[in-house]
Amino acid sequence: MAMKEREAVSFSGWLALLFGLGALGGSVGSFVMIRTHQQDPGLYVAGGIGLFLFGIILLSGCMVIGPNEARVMTFFGKYVGSVKQPGLRWINPFTGKRAVSLRARNFETAKIKVNDLDGNPIEIGAVIVWRVVDTAQAMFDVENFLAYIQIQAESAMRNLAMHHPYDAHDDKVMSLRGQSEAVADLLRKEVDERINAAGCEVVDARIAHLAYAPEIAQAMLQRQQAGAIIAARQRIVEGAVSMVEMALEQLSKRGIVELDAERKAAMVSNLLVVLCGERNAQPVINAGTLY
């Protein structure tokens, strides 16, 4: 059964500190009084020992809790509560106390190699920011919550990479490289679900390293370059067709020149060559007639 955090009984430690120091001082005074009451020293010895033990018990129950810190307390193996209130506090001195930090912490996962949705081997790593929200679960529901969180984060990152491609040519497909913000949000949610059993929550999660594996990196680079060239050519052709259509429409609308189907085809061909060519066009002046 999962443990649930509850507040332990604690008091301000200043009064206990004052009485504890006073009891130690009183015990010293009792031992000093033995010299002046040598006929009946037993009462002063007992009083000095009692005051000394009472002072030690009071002082051993005092503890200082810093901001964003907590103490998890057990009494003979039973969880009795947690103290989160900062300052000097006094609790049952016979309870066991374990410190837990509530501050936000981060770690960088190892760079793991995994196959993406398309089967391409990639390397991926992430930075996870997390914190403890339930001290009882963190201390008692898992063996070592620090190691548990690291392993679960790497497992979630591996699972995420296997269900998404490294890169996608379709905008509707979520890719690791193309939709980094959406991928980071999915990673945060998945890691948060996995470490919830340890009483922790994820504050932020980001992909810190993403690359193709070295054995296919060169081939994938060539593929990306080819895809970029094809996409650029497609945009150029679309723009050139629009410009040719606009030119023919303006010529016809203004009545500058009348072209038959054959001349229109020749003009379209020439314009497409000029607009889509990689080199600057060389003009040729026609001194004869149009036909």
Phi, psi and omega per residue, in radians:
M1 nan 2.375 -3.099
A2 -1.215 2.417 3.083
M3 -1.359 2.624 3.080
K4 -2.196 2.355 -3.113
E5 -1.218 2.466 3.023
R6 -2.468 2.743 -3.073
E7 -1.415 2.325 3.125
A8 -1.524 2.768 3.102
V9 -1.333 2.157 3.112
S10 -2.568 2.791 -3.115
F11 -2.320 2.886 3.046
S12 -1.076 2.365 -3.045
G13 -1.525 -0.091 -3.075
W14 -1.186 -0.715 3.123
L15 -1.159 -0.731 3.113
A16 -1.131 -0.661 3.096
L17 -1.110 -0.717 3.133
L18 -1.134 -0.818 -3.140
F19 -1.188 -0.629 3.129
G20 -1.124 -0.800 3.099
L21 -1.142 -0.644 3.092
G22 -1.125 -0.677 3.116
A23 -1.155 -0.700 3.086
L24 -1.119 -0.709 3.077
G25 -1.115 -0.677 3.104
G26 -1.153 -0.624 3.109
S27 -1.152 -0.674 3.086
V28 -1.112 -0.732 3.110
G29 -1.111 -0.629 3.122
S30 -1.126 -0.718 3.124
F31 -1.190 -0.580 3.095
V32 -1.178 -0.613 -3.116
M33 -1.192 -0.281 -3.139
I34 -1.063 -0.600 -3.116
R35 -1.114 -0.617 -3.122
T36 -1.528 -0.176 3.117
H37 -2.278 1.038 -3.071
Q38 -1.232 -0.353 -3.103
Q39 -1.259 -0.571 -3.129
D40 -2.373 1.242 -3.065
P41 -1.438 -0.211 -3.032
G42 -1.044 -0.713 -3.125
L43 -1.118 -0.684 -3.130
Y44 -1.272 -0.602 3.097
V45 -1.145 -0.806 3.132
A46 -1.109 -0.743 3.115
G47 -1.120 -0.719 3.121
G48 -1.109 -0.735 3.129
I49 -1.159 -0.729 -3.134
G50 -1.112 -0.782 3.110
L51 -1.118 -0.653 3.127
F52 -1.121 -0.798 3.136
L53 -1.157 -0.685 3.116
F54 -1.107 -0.719 3.117
G55 -1.155 -0.707 3.123
I56 -1.123 -0.725 3.137
I57 -1.108 -0.771 3.126
L58 -1.096 -0.778 -3.093
L59 -1.234 -0.571 -3.136
S60 -1.224 -0.330 3.088
G61 -1.486 -0.139 3.129
C62 -1.458 2.435 3.084
M63 -2.617 2.624 3.138
V64 -1.820 2.170 3.126
I65 -1.972 2.139 -3.136
G66 -1.444 2.984 3.076
P67 -1.056 2.437 -3.126
N68 0.994 0.687 3.017
E69 -2.244 2.805 3.120
A70 -2.569 2.787 3.033
R71 -2.151 2.205 3.093
V72 -1.733 2.181 -2.998
M73 -2.004 2.424 3.064
T74 -2.239 2.541 3.120
F75 -2.151 1.828 -3.085
F76 0.948 0.827 3.078
G77 1.482 -0.063 -3.125
K78 -1.825 2.331 3.111
Y79 -1.265 2.181 -3.096
V80 -1.980 -0.116 3.079
G81 2.441 3.082 3.139
S82 -2.228 2.571 3.102
V83 -2.006 2.127 3.138
K84 -2.019 -0.208 -3.085
Q85 -1.211 2.118 -3.089
P86 -1.276 2.747 3.117
G87 2.062 -2.929 3.102
L88 -1.522 2.010 -3.109
R89 -2.111 2.719 3.071
W90 -2.137 2.268 3.113
I91 -2.311 3.087 3.123
N92 -0.988 2.061 -3.074
P93 -1.209 -0.195 -3.107
F94 -1.628 0.071 3.110
T95 -1.607 2.626 3.029
G96 -1.425 2.478 -3.057
K97 -2.190 2.278 3.098
R98 -2.223 2.228 -3.092
A99 -1.444 2.438 3.092
V100 -2.355 2.277 3.107
S101 -1.504 2.347 3.101
L102 -1.778 0.113 -3.130
R103 -1.275 2.717 3.053
A104 -1.223 2.307 3.141
R105 -2.193 2.749 3.131
N106 -2.446 2.724 3.060
F107 -2.649 2.712 3.114
E108 -1.840 2.180 -3.134
T109 -1.213 2.828 3.057
A110 -1.213 2.649 3.088
K111 -1.366 1.898 -3.078
I112 -1.811 2.669 3.108
K113 -1.798 2.249 -3.096
V114 -2.609 2.700 3.081
N115 -1.536 2.314 3.116
D116 -1.379 -2.991 -3.083
L117 -1.077 -0.550 3.129
D118 -1.473 -0.025 3.140
G119 1.541 0.113 3.128
N120 -1.442 2.299 3.098
P121 -1.260 2.237 -3.128
I122 -2.300 2.828 3.027
E123 -1.940 2.337 -3.071
I124 -2.490 2.493 3.083
G125 -2.578 2.744 -3.070
A126 -2.481 2.816 3.021
V127 -1.976 2.169 -3.091
I128 -1.985 2.236 3.053
V129 -1.913 2.183 -3.042
W130 -2.552 2.973 3.094
R131 -2.733 2.810 3.112
V132 -1.495 2.299 3.094
V133 -2.039 -0.394 3.103
D134 -2.268 1.819 -3.047
T135 -1.177 -0.562 -3.134
A136 -1.152 -0.798 3.114
Q137 -1.123 -0.711 -3.116
A138 -1.097 -0.639 -3.055
M139 -1.552 -0.503 -2.962
F140 -2.080 -0.356 -3.087
D141 -1.523 -0.361 3.091
V142 -2.268 2.760 -3.086
E143 -1.178 -0.900 -3.140
N144 -2.486 1.814 -2.994
F145 -1.186 -0.443 3.100
L146 -1.181 -0.859 3.113
A147 -1.167 -0.635 3.137
Y148 -1.054 -0.775 -3.109
I149 -1.162 -0.729 -3.138
Q150 -1.104 -0.760 -3.129
I151 -1.168 -0.752 -3.136
Q152 -1.161 -0.603 3.113
A153 -1.150 -0.751 3.111
E154 -1.154 -0.660 3.105
S155 -1.133 -0.729 3.111
A156 -1.147 -0.685 3.128
M157 -1.154 -0.694 3.103
R158 -1.120 -0.752 -3.136
N159 -1.130 -0.677 3.121
L160 -1.124 -0.759 -3.124
A161 -1.141 -0.563 -3.121
M162 -1.280 -0.330 -3.083
H163 -1.829 0.112 3.108
H164 -2.439 2.529 3.091
P165 -1.335 2.710 3.074
Y166 -1.085 -0.787 3.142
D167 -2.495 2.568 -3.127
A168 -2.357 2.449 3.122
H169 -1.508 -0.250 3.104
D170 -1.731 2.213 -3.113
D171 -1.160 -0.347 -3.126
K172 -1.362 -0.270 -3.135
V173 -1.653 2.229 3.127
M174 -1.358 2.123 3.138
S175 -1.991 2.750 -3.119
L176 -1.146 -0.636 -3.092
R177 -1.543 -0.620 -3.029
G178 -1.385 -0.666 -3.111
Q179 -2.033 1.162 -3.040
S180 -1.130 -0.654 -3.124
E181 -1.162 -0.786 3.129
A182 -1.140 -0.689 3.116
V183 -1.127 -0.716 3.115
A184 -1.101 -0.658 3.119
D185 -1.174 -0.715 3.076
L186 -1.107 -0.714 3.118
L187 -1.099 -0.760 3.136
R188 -1.059 -0.779 -3.122
K189 -1.142 -0.724 -3.100
E190 -1.206 -0.735 3.103
V191 -1.141 -0.677 3.138
D192 -1.086 -0.705 3.105
E193 -1.136 -0.638 -3.084
R194 -1.297 -0.619 -3.070
I195 -1.668 0.048 3.109
N196 -1.080 -0.518 3.130
A197 -1.175 -0.343 3.125
A198 -1.677 0.190 3.118
G199 1.232 0.514 -3.102
C200 -2.192 2.801 3.088
E201 -2.355 2.648 3.130
V202 -1.594 2.200 3.076
V203 -1.475 -0.736 -3.133
D204 -2.767 2.676 3.101
A205 -2.563 2.285 -3.110
R206 -2.413 2.528 3.024
I207 -1.306 2.083 -3.101
A208 -1.718 -0.407 -3.124
H209 -2.531 2.264 3.108
L210 -2.610 2.079 -3.107
A211 -2.803 2.721 3.009
Y212 -1.203 2.653 3.075
A213 -1.102 2.605 -3.052
P214 -0.971 -0.565 -3.056
E215 -1.220 -0.348 3.130
I216 -2.131 0.098 -3.054
A217 -1.067 -0.759 -3.107
Q218 -1.159 -0.726 3.135
A219 -1.151 -0.708 3.132
M220 -1.181 -0.576 3.084
L221 -1.126 -0.756 3.091
Q222 -1.108 -0.667 3.109
R223 -1.131 -0.745 3.106
Q224 -1.120 -0.702 3.111
Q225 -1.116 -0.733 3.112
A226 -1.109 -0.723 3.103
G227 -1.106 -0.681 3.120
A228 -1.154 -0.686 3.123
I229 -1.135 -0.760 3.140
I230 -1.100 -0.763 3.133
A231 -1.107 -0.688 3.124
A232 -1.158 -0.750 3.119
R233 -1.083 -0.672 3.133
Q234 -1.100 -0.736 3.106
R235 -1.152 -0.679 3.131
I236 -1.113 -0.769 -3.134
V237 -1.131 -0.743 3.122
E238 -1.058 -0.744 3.117
G239 -1.176 -0.685 -3.137
A240 -1.141 -0.723 3.118
V241 -1.087 -0.717 3.118
S242 -1.117 -0.703 3.139
M243 -1.181 -0.694 3.117
V244 -1.136 -0.754 3.127
E245 -1.066 -0.722 3.131
M246 -1.162 -0.693 -3.139
A247 -1.121 -0.815 3.126
L248 -1.096 -0.688 3.137
E249 -1.133 -0.723 -3.134
Q250 -1.203 -0.700 3.108
L251 -1.081 -0.755 -3.127
S252 -1.220 -0.674 -3.090
K253 -1.188 -0.695 -3.091
R254 -1.520 -0.162 3.120
G255 1.185 0.541 -3.117
I256 -1.226 -0.752 -3.134
V257 -2.665 2.529 3.089
E258 -1.781 2.196 -3.092
L259 -2.090 2.357 3.033
D260 -1.439 -3.138 -3.056
A261 -1.085 -0.682 -3.109
E262 -1.171 -0.771 -3.141
R263 -1.190 -0.608 3.070
K264 -1.092 -0.722 3.125
A265 -1.113 -0.707 3.122
A266 -1.150 -0.717 -3.137
M267 -1.162 -0.715 3.105
V268 -1.081 -0.753 3.138
S269 -1.070 -0.801 -3.126
N270 -1.125 -0.754 -3.136
L271 -1.123 -0.704 3.128
L272 -1.141 -0.654 3.094
V273 -1.109 -0.744 -3.130
V274 -1.162 -0.795 -3.034
L275 -1.335 -0.535 -3.078
C276 -1.720 -0.153 -3.107
G277 -1.257 2.643 3.139
E278 -1.425 -0.358 -3.121
R279 -1.882 2.780 3.091
N280 -1.187 2.437 -3.120
A281 -1.271 2.538 3.089
Q282 -1.761 1.963 -3.093
P283 -1.177 2.533 3.078
V284 -2.186 2.155 -3.096
I285 -1.584 2.182 3.112
N286 -1.655 1.896 -3.111
A287 -1.507 -0.151 -3.129
G288 -1.602 -2.793 3.141
T289 -1.435 2.983 -3.141
L290 -1.166 -0.586 -3.119
Y291 -1.861 nan nan
